[in-house]
Amino acid sequence: MQTICLLLQKSFKTVVILHGYMGNKDKMGQYAALFHQLGYNVLLPDARSHGASQGHFIGYGWPERNDVKKWSQYIIKKQGSNSKIVIFGLSMGAATAMMTSGEKLPTQVKAIIEDCGYTSIEDELNYEANKLYKLPSMVEVPIVKLLSLSVKIKYGYFLSEGNCIKQLEKNHRPFYLFMVKRQIRS
């Protein structure tokens, strides 16, 4: 993983900023600047298969949640047990943040902020199949199910496991949600 760290020597507050699908850390500079001005250290990674990071598979947030857990441990190792960590994500990064929220996280993770994530990987792929490719639901659902089986065989999980709602049900931390009724896509 390729990351950018902006550190403030006297701050124990750190935000992990997660970018969206086909984005990278360089496109999240405005968020990094905002949190930095608010006194946060900033950890700004490129997600798997994005930017300068390695990989050939984008997991839409489910495998990436484990990376967020590792980054949290890294922050604690560097800053100590007084760390206060916020996870912030945009779009796919928001879904990653929500999927991370249901995991066993260190107590130093204090809050999660998501901006326009999706409810589940399956819902997002069905949406894309319908809106972008105009596939009828009688075709899109079987295609997504077949894709899910392929992901299970190759990467070890079904797409249905990447469900933000189920993960949020297990969350016990403060959570801030930014959402629009209908996301406008270019």
PyMOL commands that set and color helices and strands:
alter all, ss='L'
color gray80, all
select helices_A, chain A and resi 25-37+64-79+92-101+121-131+137-155+159-161+164-169
alter helices_A, ss='H'
color red, helices_A
select strands_A, chain A and resi 3-6+13-18+41-45+84-90+109-115+175-178
alter strands_A, ss='S'
color yellow, strands_A
deselect
rebuild
show_as cartoon
